Amino acid sequence: MIAANRRRPVETAMVLGAGPVGLLAAIALRRALPVATIHLIDTGHAGGTLADSFPLAYPPALAVLDRLGLGEDMLVRECGATHKLADRFHGWGREDFTVSVQESEVTTGGVPMRLVAGARGDVRTGLGGAAALAEKDRLAPDRLDGSAAGRDIGYALRLDAPRLTACLRTIAARAGVRHASAASVTLTVAADGTLSVAAGAELPVVVDLLIESRGAGHLLADAPAEDWSAEIPEGSVCREPLACHPSLSDLITAHGWGWTTLMPGQRDGERVSVFDIESARHAEGLIRETAAGAIPFRTGRLTCPMDGRRVALGDAAAIAGPLGHFGFSLALLHLDLLLDLLPAASPEPVLAREYNRRANLMSDELRDFVALLFAFHKAARPGPAAARLALVIERFARTGRLPLRETDLVSDAAWVGAMAGLVEAAPGYDVTAEALATGAGAALAARRREVEALCASHPAYRLWLEERMANGNG
């Protein structure tokens, strides 16, 4: 009798990098492979990657965290999380605009209300619940499902990196992850593809799966990659502490040398300054004034983030720069994909191709969204992004609508908010909206009343957060 071929499950896995991305990968693998040995090697790069330094979890990433046992209440109480409903862009386009994290398009007669309002020559503000709540800084997340205007609103969670890291270390230790530190790591690939890893002076360990999360602002140096610097400029990130109250929006301000983001937290916040590589001399002066130093970064993605037994996550796999701080969420979606496909101990070329195809779709859509913003930045240089996005921009200018998309890291609301703020409508913008414009006054007024009622039903976010923390500590 011929024995059937069986996939041998991973027996030993190793994660390089002990920042939030690496810790989450180790915890996830430990839960997915309960009889396997999971090693986590701290190589001293934690905090030097964009994904680890700015752990912002967008709605799809929040779902991944929840599946890993990291619920929202725990993240707020133990990891310093605050809610974000929107980004406010200042000095970026023709006028200031707001990009909501997530919210369904409101329609009348099957046509988006923002188009009808535009066709009437009416203001388009007051139609979106997320933007209105963010502007007033009013939110009790558990009340959103209680009204029609709030039911489809989504939010991101800003996580405090040091507190998140400490929490994840405790969880990893309790789960049985083997944690070690090493200043250097040596990888050896045998002729048959067997991978062994020597951490510092320790004896080499043969591993079935190796996770790289140590990007430190750069992709893996020894792997083929796609360079995005012509579309999303490389540069340096500087961070400064900022005294501020909790808020539901980040303020992103464009400058000739780059941009700044004001990011509020639970107790205080920080000002993040991002300098184009050509303005490095400006960055040097600020670096000398800030104790945190700077994180240099280069934008791009690996051609094959899964290569044999080696998988890159976080900055090691793809870097779209710090605008919007999507890196942490992208890493979690890649990790979720890895858990979904879960490779065996021996390399599987078909599975690797599928992983790379789907992971690259996610990375490329993020690239396109960030490249869209840069195409309209006041210091933008003409590049290939405009050519690739030309059809999308032209369609939105003509119809006010987006094409179908294959991934959801960046929501439709975010794309619409950015496009509406940046793209000038073409003549004959939307004949259907124009046809509805005359009789739509009542529907628009009713929608604005719904949004006003939504805001009135929510408390000041700062007070809600204080109460939640007090109840958690009581």
C-alpha positions as CSV (number, residue, x, y, z in Angstrom):
1,M,0.0,0.0,0.0
2,I,1.4,3.4,-1.0
3,A,1.3,6.0,1.8
4,A,-0.4,9.3,0.9
5,N,1.8,12.4,1.0
6,R,1.2,14.4,4.1
7,R,2.1,18.0,4.9
8,R,4.4,18.0,7.8
9,P,3.4,20.9,10.1
10,V,5.8,23.6,11.2
11,E,7.7,22.3,14.3
12,T,10.0,25.2,14.9
13,A,9.5,28.8,13.9
14,M,11.6,31.9,14.7
15,V,10.6,35.5,14.7
16,L,13.4,38.1,14.3
17,G,12.5,41.5,15.9
18,A,10.7,42.0,19.2
19,G,8.7,45.1,18.4
20,P,4.9,45.0,18.3
21,V,4.8,43.3,14.9
22,G,7.3,40.6,15.8
23,L,5.6,40.0,19.2
24,L,2.2,39.7,17.5
25,A,3.6,37.3,15.0
26,A,5.1,35.1,17.7
27,I,1.9,35.1,19.7
28,A,-0.2,34.3,16.6
29,L,2.1,31.4,15.6
30,R,2.1,30.0,19.1
31,R,-1.7,29.9,19.0
32,A,-1.9,28.5,15.5
33,L,0.8,25.9,16.1
34,P,0.3,24.9,19.7
35,V,2.8,22.0,19.6
36,A,5.5,23.9,17.8
37,T,8.5,25.7,19.4
38,I,8.3,29.4,18.7
39,H,11.5,31.5,19.2
40,L,11.5,35.3,19.4
41,I,14.8,37.0,19.0
42,D,15.2,40.6,20.1
43,T,17.9,42.1,17.9
44,G,17.6,45.6,19.3
45,H,15.7,47.1,16.4
46,A,12.4,47.5,18.2
47,G,11.1,51.1,17.8
48,G,13.3,51.7,14.8
49,T,10.6,50.6,12.3
50,L,7.7,52.7,11.1
51,A,5.2,49.8,11.7
52,D,6.5,49.3,15.3
53,S,6.9,53.0,16.1
54,F,3.4,54.0,15.0
55,P,1.0,51.1,15.9
56,L,-2.2,52.5,14.4
57,A,-4.9,49.8,13.9
58,Y,-7.4,50.5,11.2
59,P,-10.7,48.5,11.2
60,P,-9.5,45.4,9.4
61,A,-6.5,45.2,11.7
62,L,-8.7,45.6,14.7
63,A,-10.5,42.5,13.6
64,V,-7.2,40.6,13.5
65,L,-6.2,41.8,17.0
66,D,-9.6,40.7,18.3
67,R,-9.1,37.2,16.8
68,L,-5.8,37.1,18.7
69,G,-7.5,37.9,22.0
70,L,-6.7,41.6,22.1
71,G,-10.1,43.2,22.4
72,E,-10.8,46.9,22.3
73,D,-11.4,47.3,26.0
74,M,-8.1,45.7,26.8
75,L,-6.3,47.9,24.3
76,V,-7.8,51.0,25.7
77,R,-7.1,50.2,29.4
78,E,-3.8,48.4,29.1
79,C,-2.2,49.6,25.9
80,G,-3.0,53.3,26.0
81,A,-5.3,53.2,22.9
82,T,-7.4,56.2,21.7
83,H,-9.9,56.3,19.0
84,K,-9.4,58.0,15.6
85,L,-12.3,58.8,13.3
86,A,-10.6,61.0,10.8
87,D,-7.5,62.8,9.4
88,R,-7.7,66.5,8.8
89,F,-5.5,67.7,6.0
90,H,-4.4,71.3,6.1
91,G,-2.5,73.1,3.2
92,W,-2.5,69.9,1.2
93,G,-5.0,70.5,-1.7
94,R,-7.1,73.4,-3.0
95,E,-8.7,73.7,0.4
96,D,-8.6,71.9,3.7
97,F,-10.4,68.5,3.8
98,T,-11.2,65.6,6.1
99,V,-10.7,61.9,5.4
100,S,-12.8,59.6,7.5
101,V,-11.5,56.3,8.6
102,Q,-14.7,54.4,7.6
103,E,-18.3,55.2,6.9
104,S,-20.8,54.1,4.3
105,E,-21.8,56.5,1.6
106,V,-25.2,58.1,2.2
107,T,-27.4,58.3,-0.9
108,T,-30.7,59.8,-2.1
109,G,-32.3,58.2,-5.1
110,G,-29.3,55.9,-5.5
111,V,-26.9,58.9,-5.8
112,P,-24.3,59.9,-3.2
113,M,-25.7,62.9,-1.2
114,R,-22.4,64.7,-1.5
115,L,-22.8,64.7,-5.3
116,V,-26.4,66.0,-5.1
117,A,-25.3,68.7,-2.6
118,G,-22.5,69.7,-5.1
119,A,-24.9,69.8,-8.0
120,R,-27.2,72.1,-6.0
121,G,-24.3,74.4,-5.2
122,D,-24.9,73.5,-1.5
123,V,-22.1,72.9,1.0
124,R,-21.2,69.3,1.3
125,T,-20.4,69.4,5.0
126,G,-22.7,68.0,7.7
127,L,-23.5,64.9,5.7
128,G,-20.9,62.5,7.2
129,G,-21.4,61.4,10.8
130,A,-17.7,60.4,11.3
131,A,-16.4,63.8,10.3
132,A,-19.0,65.6,12.4
133,L,-18.2,63.6,15.5
134,A,-14.5,64.1,14.9
135,E,-14.9,67.9,14.5
136,K,-16.8,68.1,17.8
137,D,-14.7,65.5,19.6
138,R,-17.7,63.6,20.7
139,L,-17.8,59.8,20.8
140,A,-18.9,56.8,22.9
141,P,-17.9,53.9,20.6
142,D,-20.5,51.5,22.2
143,R,-23.3,53.9,21.2
144,L,-22.6,53.9,17.5
145,D,-24.8,51.0,16.7
146,G,-27.7,52.7,18.4
147,S,-28.5,55.0,15.5
148,A,-28.8,54.8,11.7
149,A,-26.3,57.6,11.3
150,G,-23.7,55.9,13.4
151,R,-24.1,52.3,12.5
152,D,-21.7,52.3,9.6
153,I,-19.0,54.4,11.2
154,G,-15.7,52.8,11.8
155,Y,-12.6,54.0,13.7
156,A,-9.0,53.2,14.1
157,L,-7.1,52.8,17.4
158,R,-3.9,54.6,18.1
159,L,-1.9,52.4,20.4
160,D,0.9,53.5,22.7
161,A,3.9,51.7,21.4
162,P,5.8,51.2,24.7
163,R,2.7,50.1,26.6
164,L,1.6,47.8,23.8
165,T,5.1,46.2,23.6
166,A,5.1,45.6,27.4
167,C,1.6,44.0,27.2
168,L,2.6,41.8,24.3
169,R,5.8,40.6,26.0
170,T,3.7,39.4,29.0
171,I,1.2,37.6,26.7
172,A,4.1,36.0,24.7
173,A,5.8,34.8,27.9
174,R,2.6,33.3,29.2
175,A,2.0,31.6,25.9
176,G,5.4,29.9,26.0
177,V,7.2,31.8,23.4
178,R,11.0,31.5,23.9
179,H,12.4,35.0,24.1
180,A,16.1,35.7,23.7
181,S,18.3,38.7,22.8
182,A,21.1,38.9,20.4
183,A,23.1,41.7,18.8
184,S,23.6,39.7,15.6
185,V,21.9,36.9,13.7
186,T,23.5,34.6,11.2
187,L,21.3,32.8,8.6
188,T,22.6,29.7,6.8
189,V,20.7,28.1,3.9
190,A,21.8,24.5,3.1
191,A,21.8,23.0,-0.4
192,D,18.5,21.3,0.3
193,G,16.9,24.6,1.5
194,T,17.1,23.8,5.2
195,L,17.4,27.1,7.1
196,S,19.4,27.4,10.3
197,V,19.7,30.6,12.5
198,A,22.4,31.4,14.9
199,A,21.5,34.2,17.3
200,G,24.6,35.8,18.8
201,A,26.9,33.1,20.4
202,E,24.1,30.5,20.6
203,L,24.3,27.3,18.6
204,P,22.4,27.4,15.3
205,V,18.7,26.4,15.4
206,V,17.1,24.6,12.4
207,V,13.8,26.3,11.7
208,D,10.9,25.4,9.4
209,L,9.6,29.0,9.3
210,L,11.5,32.3,9.8
211,I,9.6,35.6,10.2
212,E,11.6,38.8,9.5
213,S,10.1,41.9,11.1
214,R,13.3,44.0,11.6
215,G,12.9,46.4,8.7
216,A,14.2,49.4,10.6
217,G,12.8,51.7,7.9
218,H,14.2,49.6,5.1
219,L,13.2,46.5,3.2
220,L,15.3,43.3,3.5
221,A,18.6,44.1,1.8
222,D,19.1,40.7,0.2
223,A,15.7,40.3,-1.5
224,P,14.4,41.6,-4.9
225,A,12.2,44.7,-4.3
226,E,10.1,47.3,-6.1
227,D,11.2,50.9,-5.5
228,W,8.4,53.4,-4.8
229,S,10.6,56.4,-4.1
230,A,9.6,58.2,-7.3
231,E,5.9,58.1,-6.1
232,I,6.3,58.3,-2.4
233,P,9.5,60.2,-1.4
234,E,11.9,58.6,1.1
235,G,13.0,60.7,4.0
236,S,13.3,60.9,7.8
237,V,10.8,60.9,10.7
238,C,11.3,63.0,13.8
239,R,9.1,62.8,16.9
240,E,8.5,65.4,19.6
241,P,6.3,65.0,22.7
242,L,3.2,67.2,22.6
243,A,1.0,68.3,25.5
244,C,-2.6,67.9,24.3
245,H,-6.0,66.4,25.2
246,P,-7.4,63.2,23.6
247,S,-8.9,63.9,20.2
248,L,-10.7,61.9,17.5
249,S,-8.7,63.3,14.6
250,D,-5.0,63.7,13.6
251,L,-4.0,67.0,11.9
252,I,-1.7,66.6,8.9
253,T,-0.2,69.8,7.6
254,A,1.8,70.1,4.4
255,H,5.0,72.1,4.2
256,G,7.5,72.7,1.4
257,W,9.9,70.3,3.0
258,G,7.4,67.6,3.9
259,W,4.6,67.5,6.5
260,T,3.7,67.3,10.2
261,T,1.2,65.2,12.0
262,L,-0.2,66.0,15.4
263,M,-1.2,62.7,17.0
264,P,-3.0,63.0,20.4
265,G,-2.9,60.2,22.9
266,Q,-4.5,59.3,26.2
267,R,-2.2,61.4,28.4
268,D,-0.3,63.5,25.9
269,G,0.6,63.2,22.3
270,E,3.4,63.8,19.8
271,R,4.2,65.9,16.8
272,V,5.6,63.8,14.0
273,S,7.7,65.7,11.4
274,V,8.5,64.0,8.1
275,F,11.2,65.4,5.9
276,D,11.8,64.7,2.3
277,I,15.2,63.2,1.7
278,E,16.1,66.3,-0.3
279,S,15.4,68.5,2.8
280,A,17.7,66.5,5.1
281,R,19.5,69.6,6.2
282,H,16.2,70.8,7.8
283,A,15.8,67.5,9.5
284,E,19.3,67.6,11.0
285,G,18.4,70.8,12.9
286,L,15.3,69.3,14.3
287,I,17.0,66.0,15.2
288,R,19.5,67.9,17.3
289,E,16.6,69.4,19.3
290,T,14.7,66.2,19.9
291,A,15.8,63.4,22.2
292,A,14.0,60.8,20.2
293,G,16.2,61.2,17.1
294,A,15.0,60.2,13.7
295,I,13.9,57.2,11.7
296,P,15.1,57.2,8.1
297,F,13.0,55.3,5.6
298,R,12.9,54.2,2.0
299,T,9.7,53.3,0.3
300,G,8.9,50.1,-1.7
301,R,8.0,46.5,-1.2
302,L,9.5,43.1,-1.7
303,T,8.7,41.3,-4.9
304,C,8.2,38.0,-2.9
305,P,7.6,38.6,0.8
306,M,7.3,34.9,1.2
307,D,10.5,33.2,-0.1
308,G,10.9,29.5,0.8
309,R,10.8,29.3,4.5
310,R,11.3,33.0,5.0
311,V,8.5,35.5,5.4
312,A,8.9,39.3,5.8
313,L,6.4,41.3,7.8
314,G,6.2,45.0,8.7
315,D,8.9,47.3,7.3
316,A,10.8,44.2,6.2
317,A,8.1,43.6,3.6
318,A,6.6,46.9,2.5
319,I,7.0,50.6,3.4
320,A,4.6,53.2,2.1
321,G,6.1,55.9,4.4
322,P,4.6,57.4,7.5
323,L,1.7,59.3,5.9
324,G,-1.5,57.9,7.6
325,H,0.7,55.4,9.6
326,F,-0.7,52.3,7.7
327,G,2.3,50.1,8.2
328,F,1.2,48.4,11.4
329,S,-2.2,47.6,10.0
330,L,-0.7,46.3,6.8
331,A,1.6,44.0,8.8
332,L,-1.3,42.6,10.7
333,L,-3.2,41.9,7.5
334,H,-0.2,40.1,6.1
335,L,0.1,38.1,9.3
336,D,-3.6,37.2,9.0
337,L,-3.0,36.0,5.5
338,L,-0.1,33.9,6.7
339,L,-2.3,32.3,9.3
340,D,-5.0,31.7,6.8
341,L,-2.6,29.9,4.4
342,L,-0.3,28.5,7.1
343,P,2.6,27.0,5.3
344,A,3.9,23.5,6.1
345,A,7.4,22.7,7.2
346,S,8.6,22.2,3.6
347,P,8.4,25.1,1.1
348,E,5.3,25.0,-1.1
349,P,5.7,27.1,-4.3
350,V,2.0,27.2,-5.1
351,L,1.1,28.5,-1.6
352,A,4.0,31.0,-1.7
353,R,2.8,32.4,-5.1
354,E,-0.7,32.8,-3.7
355,Y,0.5,34.5,-0.5
356,N,2.7,36.9,-2.5
357,R,-0.1,37.7,-4.9
358,R,-2.5,38.6,-2.2
359,A,0.0,40.3,0.1
360,N,1.2,42.5,-2.8
361,L,-2.4,43.5,-3.7
362,M,-2.7,44.9,-0.2
363,S,0.6,46.6,-0.4
364,D,0.0,48.1,-3.8
365,E,-3.4,49.5,-2.9
366,L,-1.8,51.3,0.0
367,R,0.9,52.6,-2.3
368,D,-1.7,54.0,-4.6
369,F,-3.6,55.7,-1.9
370,V,-0.5,57.4,-0.4
371,A,0.8,58.2,-3.9
372,L,-2.5,59.9,-4.7
373,L,-2.0,62.2,-1.7
374,F,1.6,62.9,-2.7
375,A,0.5,63.7,-6.3
376,F,-1.3,66.7,-5.0
377,H,1.2,67.7,-2.3
378,K,2.5,71.3,-2.6
379,A,6.1,70.0,-3.0
380,A,5.2,67.1,-5.3
381,R,7.5,66.2,-8.2
382,P,5.8,64.7,-11.4
383,G,6.2,61.0,-11.3
384,P,4.7,57.7,-12.4
385,A,2.0,57.8,-9.7
386,A,0.0,60.3,-11.7
387,A,0.1,58.1,-14.8
388,R,-1.0,55.0,-13.0
389,L,-3.7,56.8,-11.2
390,A,-4.8,58.9,-14.1
391,L,-7.8,56.8,-15.0
392,V,-9.0,56.6,-11.3
393,I,-8.6,60.4,-11.0
394,E,-10.3,61.1,-14.3
395,R,-13.3,58.8,-13.4
396,F,-13.7,60.5,-10.0
397,A,-13.5,64.0,-11.6
398,R,-16.2,63.0,-14.1
399,T,-18.6,60.9,-12.0
400,G,-17.6,61.3,-8.3
401,R,-17.3,57.5,-8.0
402,L,-14.5,55.0,-7.4
403,P,-13.7,51.9,-9.3
404,L,-14.1,48.5,-7.6
405,R,-11.2,47.6,-5.4
406,E,-9.9,44.2,-4.2
407,T,-8.7,45.0,-0.7
408,D,-10.1,47.0,2.2
409,L,-7.1,48.3,4.2
410,V,-8.0,51.8,2.9
411,S,-11.7,52.2,3.1
412,D,-14.0,53.6,0.4
413,A,-14.7,56.6,2.8
414,A,-11.0,57.4,2.9
415,W,-10.6,57.2,-0.9
416,V,-13.7,59.4,-1.4
417,G,-12.6,61.9,1.2
418,A,-9.1,62.2,-0.3
419,M,-10.5,62.4,-3.9
420,A,-13.2,64.9,-3.0
421,G,-10.6,67.1,-1.3
422,L,-8.0,66.9,-4.0
423,V,-9.6,66.3,-7.4
424,E,-11.4,69.2,-9.2
425,A,-14.7,68.1,-10.7
426,A,-14.9,68.1,-14.5
427,P,-17.7,69.9,-16.4
428,G,-20.9,67.8,-16.4
429,Y,-19.9,66.3,-13.1
430,D,-22.8,64.0,-12.7
431,V,-26.0,64.4,-14.7
432,T,-28.0,62.1,-12.4
433,A,-27.1,64.2,-9.4
434,E,-28.1,67.3,-11.3
435,A,-31.4,65.7,-12.2
436,L,-32.1,65.0,-8.5
437,A,-30.7,68.3,-7.2
438,T,-33.9,70.4,-7.4
439,G,-36.0,68.1,-5.2
440,A,-33.3,66.9,-2.9
441,G,-33.4,69.8,-0.4
442,A,-35.6,67.9,2.1
443,A,-33.5,64.8,2.0
444,L,-30.3,66.8,2.6
445,A,-31.9,68.7,5.4
446,A,-33.1,65.4,7.0
447,R,-29.6,63.9,6.8
448,R,-28.1,66.9,8.5
449,R,-30.6,66.6,11.3
450,E,-29.7,63.0,11.7
451,V,-26.0,63.9,12.0
452,E,-26.8,66.7,14.5
453,A,-28.8,64.2,16.6
454,L,-25.9,61.7,16.4
455,C,-23.5,64.2,17.7
456,A,-25.9,65.3,20.5
457,S,-26.3,61.7,21.6
458,H,-22.6,61.2,22.2
459,P,-20.6,62.6,25.2
460,A,-17.3,64.5,24.9
461,Y,-14.7,61.8,24.0
462,R,-12.3,63.0,26.7
463,L,-15.0,62.4,29.4
464,W,-16.0,59.0,28.0
465,L,-12.3,58.0,28.0
466,E,-11.8,59.2,31.6
467,E,-14.8,57.3,32.7
468,R,-13.8,54.1,30.9
469,M,-10.3,54.3,32.5
470,A,-11.7,55.0,35.9
471,N,-14.1,52.0,35.7
472,G,-11.3,49.8,34.5
473,N,-9.1,50.7,37.4
474,G,-11.9,50.5,40.0
